[in-house]
Amino acid sequence: TKPITIVIGYPPGGSTDLTGRTLAHELSKRLGVPVVIENLGGAGGAIGAQKVANAQPDGYTLLVGANNEIAISRLVSSAVKYQIKDF
């Protein structure tokens, strides 16, 4: 009933961005709602992941990323405050 936001933790133009945009196009066609891409590059994808982890858990904010955001970032940086369960 409202737009879906897909957060991509990398700048526009890379393979993760291309994957997210392809997904957004298909989701929009199949669900009949707008799907908005928000690129939040930096910190190996952790900035975008943190935004999604803090979002309302209503299914309208999704993350497209790589294994960095979920599996690796927490191991190499104490600044990453989210956990797998936050997704």
C-alpha positions in Angstrom: 0.0 0.0 0.0 3.0 2.3 0.2 6.4 2.5 -1.6 9.1 0.0 -0.8 12.6 1.3 -0.2 15.6 -0.8 -1.2 18.8 0.4 0.5 22.0 -0.5 -1.3 25.1 -0.1 0.8 27.3 0.8 -2.1 27.5 3.7 -4.6 25.5 3.6 -7.9 27.0 1.8 -10.9 28.5 -1.3 -9.2 27.3 -4.9 -9.4 25.4 -4.6 -6.1 23.6 -1.5 -7.4 22.7 -3.3 -10.7 21.3 -6.3 -8.8 19.2 -4.0 -6.5 17.8 -2.0 -9.4 16.9 -5.2 -11.3 15.2 -6.5 -8.1 13.4 -3.1 -7.6 12.0 -3.2 -11.2 10.6 -6.7 -10.8 9.2 -6.1 -7.4 7.4 -3.0 -8.6 5.9 -4.8 -11.6 4.8 -7.8 -9.5 3.5 -5.9 -6.5 2.1 -2.8 -8.2 3.8 -0.3 -5.9 6.7 2.0 -6.4 10.1 0.7 -5.3 12.7 3.3 -4.5 16.4 2.8 -4.5 18.5 4.5 -1.9 22.3 4.2 -2.4 24.2 4.7 0.9 27.7 3.8 0.1 30.5 3.7 2.6 32.1 1.6 5.4 31.9 -1.6 3.4 28.1 -1.4 3.2 27.6 -0.9 7.0 26.1 2.6 6.6 23.2 1.2 4.5 22.8 -1.9 6.7 22.6 0.3 9.8 19.8 2.3 8.3 17.9 -0.9 7.5 18.5 -2.4 10.9 17.1 0.8 12.5 14.0 0.9 10.1 10.5 -0.1 11.2 10.2 -3.9 10.9 7.3 -3.6 8.5 8.8 -5.1 5.4 8.9 -1.8 3.5 12.7 -1.2 3.9 14.9 -3.9 2.4 18.7 -4.2 2.1 20.6 -5.4 -1.0 24.2 -5.9 -0.2 27.0 -8.5 0.0 28.3 -10.6 2.8 30.3 -7.7 4.2 27.3 -6.1 5.9 26.0 -9.1 7.7 29.0 -11.4 8.3 32.2 -9.4 8.2 31.6 -5.8 9.3 30.9 -6.7 13.0 34.1 -8.7 13.1 36.4 -5.9 12.0 34.8 -2.8 13.4 33.4 -2.1 16.9 31.5 0.8 15.4 29.0 -1.6 13.8 26.1 -1.9 16.3 23.6 -4.0 14.4 23.3 -7.8 14.7 22.0 -10.4 12.3 18.7 -10.6 14.3 18.1 -6.9 13.5 17.3 -7.9 9.9 
